[in-house]
Amino acid sequence: VLQSLVQAATRDVLAHHTFSYILLHRRKIGEEIRTAVDAVSCRWGIRVERADIDELSFPAELQQHLAAEAEVKRQQQARVKTSES
């Protein structure tokens, strides 16, 4: 039951943030997850002290899409810098 609670809280918290925010603010996200889980688990006498996000993994297709998106962004920034010179 506790594992399901953690999974549900994680999905709920992550759904409210952008991918970039999640990558940049893992500690804040962990704290939000901890708060959400603790709000329910305290009724069972369980206190959650920490929720850490040690690793993020994504399906290969999503990784490829994100890499392509990042490359397009880098190319756009390079064009802007070149045109400003």
Summary of the structure (lengths in Angstrom):
residues: 85
radius of gyration: 18.2
end to end distance: 59.6
largest distance: 63.4
contacts: 174
relative contact order: 0.10
helix: 75%
strand: 0%
